[in-house]
């Protein structure tokens, strides 16, 4: 089955969307569902349903779905749980086959909620309607500017990472996600009344726009054997990152309180199955996004685990070296040719090549801030990636260059921005060497924020610490090793 034949495709590529419960009141959460589609210029038609308004945001509104004469591909039911059943019945009458139920208050909300859940499930099953949710938002598709969210989103950044969530935890981070990651699609499964993790994985596995799949799961609702087979098959062609929460008994109880699902899986068994399937498992939310980023931004996997660390502080170099060993990366031994090239930027004494203290090198050589000199300095560092004994490089972000230039030359912010752009181009040339590169932050100040945004807009991954950058790089190597093992066993 190709992507276009899958039942989920019209959820991501609807020609028309009806928002039931649309509002022009900016103080209500539903307001942004409509506003985002208009602001981002969704490529399909939008119909607004609200029996108490004639017009919302300059658009005509309809009292009910049945008052819309055109065909509707996707309905977003953004009304309260006690009105949802009526909306389902209206969809059935109109022959609508796809609906997103935003409201909570069903299986997770006691006996009455469970009864309502069962009744809606029965009606949608009988009418062959496919349901995303309840207790969910999404879908999001950057290729047609489709975004269903309670939060105001100003800009989408298109890329190859597609996310599957079982919670709205990503909702508050949407603007951060689009500022720092390249996104293809996002789907939130919510309570999984109908559509589950197997359906989502099956679809994204065949989606040519999805290069990396990142899944957050609290429980399993689909066929477990089918899910594991899909993981094994898909991981041979696309990296998959999974964050499984609800691992402890207390965590499983907390998951049930907001999704109505019981996480009965044995976590140790689940972990072993993921390893056999060649899946990268994130232990927390930071790792989940960190791993997704490096897979999404890196064009080539490392040939092996031989790593070079370039730091600005000797102490940070020691911390990074420890982290490499703890995460299965080996410190590379550079060749004589590389030594002779790098020796040109050494201080007046010899220093180790790996980790390389670029900070002390800059103290003695960064006396000329011209573009020519900066290019020469970083070109010498780039030669490290040409060494046959090097598989990847992790480097501390030299943001203090801009602070020094600003203080010394009193340049304008626009001039500094231009220099940032120039150094970004240098890092792009490093990436062109075909070996994975990851950076970590130094100053954590506002000026560095601008530099990080510029770098990540060009798919150069930046992390808040050397440990996080190294863990992400280690995930690349781990995936490469697991995939090689799978091929050997075939």
Secondary structure as GFF3:
##gff-version 3
##sequence-region A 1 490
A	DSSP	three_ten_helix	3	5	.	.	.	ID=ss1
A	DSSP	alpha_helix	9	12	.	.	.	ID=ss2
A	DSSP	beta_strand	16	20	.	.	.	ID=ss3
A	DSSP	alpha_helix	31	39	.	.	.	ID=ss4
A	DSSP	beta_strand	45	49	.	.	.	ID=ss5
A	DSSP	beta_strand	55	56	.	.	.	ID=ss6
A	DSSP	beta_strand	59	62	.	.	.	ID=ss7
A	DSSP	three_ten_helix	65	67	.	.	.	ID=ss8
A	DSSP	beta_strand	74	77	.	.	.	ID=ss9
A	DSSP	alpha_helix	81	94	.	.	.	ID=ss10
A	DSSP	beta_strand	98	101	.	.	.	ID=ss11
A	DSSP	alpha_helix	110	126	.	.	.	ID=ss12
A	DSSP	beta_strand	130	133	.	.	.	ID=ss13
A	DSSP	beta_strand	138	141	.	.	.	ID=ss14
A	DSSP	beta_strand	146	147	.	.	.	ID=ss15
A	DSSP	beta_strand	158	165	.	.	.	ID=ss16
A	DSSP	three_ten_helix	168	173	.	.	.	ID=ss17
A	DSSP	alpha_helix	174	180	.	.	.	ID=ss18
A	DSSP	beta_strand	183	188	.	.	.	ID=ss19
A	DSSP	alpha_helix	197	205	.	.	.	ID=ss20
A	DSSP	beta_strand	212	217	.	.	.	ID=ss21
A	DSSP	alpha_helix	224	235	.	.	.	ID=ss22
A	DSSP	beta_strand	239	244	.	.	.	ID=ss23
A	DSSP	alpha_helix	249	259	.	.	.	ID=ss24
A	DSSP	alpha_helix	267	276	.	.	.	ID=ss25
A	DSSP	beta_strand	280	282	.	.	.	ID=ss26
A	DSSP	alpha_helix	285	297	.	.	.	ID=ss27
A	DSSP	beta_strand	306	311	.	.	.	ID=ss28
A	DSSP	alpha_helix	314	326	.	.	.	ID=ss29
A	DSSP	beta_strand	330	331	.	.	.	ID=ss30
A	DSSP	alpha_helix	336	342	.	.	.	ID=ss31
A	DSSP	three_ten_helix	343	345	.	.	.	ID=ss32
A	DSSP	beta_strand	356	357	.	.	.	ID=ss33
A	DSSP	alpha_helix	358	365	.	.	.	ID=ss34
A	DSSP	alpha_helix	371	382	.	.	.	ID=ss35
A	DSSP	three_ten_helix	383	386	.	.	.	ID=ss36
A	DSSP	beta_strand	392	396	.	.	.	ID=ss37
A	DSSP	alpha_helix	400	409	.	.	.	ID=ss38
A	DSSP	alpha_helix	413	431	.	.	.	ID=ss39
A	DSSP	beta_strand	436	440	.	.	.	ID=ss40
A	DSSP	alpha_helix	446	457	.	.	.	ID=ss41
A	DSSP	beta_strand	462	463	.	.	.	ID=ss42
A	DSSP	alpha_helix	466	489	.	.	.	ID=ss43
###
